[in-house]
Amino acid sequence: MTKTRTREQIIRKGSELIHAQGFNATGLQQILQAAGIPKGSFYFYFKSKEDFGLEIINYFGVMISGILAHYLGNKKIPPIQRMERLFEFFEAAFKENGHTQGCPIGNLSLELAGTNERLRVRLKEVIESIITQIESCLEEARRDGSIPFGLKTYDTARLIFYGFEGAILHMKVVKNTEPFRAFRSYLTGYFENIEAREKK
């Protein structure tokens, strides 16, 4: 493999391990072994574990952005329905992995934001990007009349993200998707109530 492809392989395998067991609990040699790379060669590809952490955050950010773009960017269905399908997808994914892994960006934020400033700043940027994608979907809903024109879409997008992360945290504790179902149910009811008020 070329250096670039080897680097990508390390990031991909490292992301799987880190998502499952955390950043600090994942050793460099463990990552190299999973990637099939000779021991001791990590620093040929990355300056430090911190720099590797930035690449992992970028990797997860691109992955999540792609999922959001796939669901929230689907112009064939109404914006609010897109959001419902997005969270339906996430619920199924969380159930499949045994309610243990949750959101990789949320996990890393809890673990690293208080101890590493560079990683905290990058996590903040990725989170803002996620919120912006949700906001864009809400803007479409506002333009088509699904939600009130005066609704603050950025604030609503933030609350949706906060609710999403909180539901995931509780889901991991109780080992079932009930908290996430409650989040989805509340969100559906919220938008239905808004629509009903608009029709009065």
BELCOR-V50211 format. One record per residue. RES is the residue in three letters. D_CENTER is the distance of its C-alpha to the mean C-alpha in whole Angstrom. Layout:
BEGIN
res & d_center
RES & D_CENTER
RES & D_CENTER
END
This chain:
BEGIN
res & d_center
MET & 30
THR & 30
LYS & 28
THR & 25
ARG & 25
THR & 25
ARG & 23
GLU & 20
GLN & 21
ILE & 21
ILE & 17
ARG & 16
LYS & 18
GLY & 17
SER & 13
GLU & 14
LEU & 16
ILE & 14
HIS & 11
ALA & 14
GLN & 16
GLY & 15
PHE & 16
ASN & 19
ALA & 20
THR & 20
GLY & 23
LEU & 24
GLN & 27
GLN & 24
ILE & 22
LEU & 25
GLN & 27
ALA & 24
ALA & 24
GLY & 27
ILE & 28
PRO & 31
LYS & 31
GLY & 31
SER & 30
PHE & 27
TYR & 28
PHE & 29
TYR & 26
PHE & 24
LYS & 26
SER & 24
LYS & 22
GLU & 20
ASP & 20
PHE & 19
GLY & 16
LEU & 15
GLU & 15
ILE & 13
ILE & 10
ASN & 11
TYR & 11
PHE & 7
GLY & 7
VAL & 9
MET & 8
ILE & 5
SER & 8
GLY & 10
ILE & 9
LEU & 9
ALA & 12
HIS & 14
TYR & 13
LEU & 14
GLY & 16
ASN & 18
LYS & 22
LYS & 24
ILE & 22
PRO & 22
PRO & 19
ILE & 19
GLN & 19
ARG & 16
MET & 14
GLU & 16
ARG & 15
LEU & 12
PHE & 11
GLU & 14
PHE & 12
PHE & 10
GLU & 13
ALA & 15
ALA & 12
PHE & 12
LYS & 16
GLU & 16
ASN & 15
GLY & 17
HIS & 15
THR & 14
GLN & 11
GLY & 9
CYS & 5
PRO & 6
ILE & 5
GLY & 7
ASN & 9
LEU & 10
SER & 11
LEU & 13
GLU & 15
LEU & 16
ALA & 16
GLY & 19
THR & 21
ASN & 20
GLU & 20
ARG & 19
LEU & 16
ARG & 15
VAL & 16
ARG & 14
LEU & 11
LYS & 12
GLU & 12
VAL & 9
ILE & 8
GLU & 11
SER & 10
ILE & 7
ILE & 10
THR & 13
GLN & 12
ILE & 12
GLU & 15
SER & 16
CYS & 16
LEU & 18
GLU & 20
GLU & 21
ALA & 22
ARG & 24
ARG & 26
ASP & 27
GLY & 28
SER & 25
ILE & 25
PRO & 27
PHE & 28
GLY & 28
LEU & 24
LYS & 22
THR & 19
TYR & 17
ASP & 18
THR & 17
ALA & 14
ARG & 13
LEU & 15
ILE & 12
PHE & 9
TYR & 11
GLY & 13
PHE & 9
GLU & 9
GLY & 12
ALA & 13
ILE & 11
LEU & 13
HIS & 16
MET & 15
LYS & 15
VAL & 18
VAL & 20
LYS & 19
ASN & 19
THR & 17
GLU & 19
PRO & 17
PHE & 14
ARG & 17
ALA & 19
PHE & 16
ARG & 16
SER & 20
TYR & 20
LEU & 18
THR & 20
GLY & 23
TYR & 22
PHE & 22
GLU & 25
ASN & 27
ILE & 26
GLU & 28
ALA & 31
ARG & 32
GLU & 32
LYS & 34
LYS & 37
END
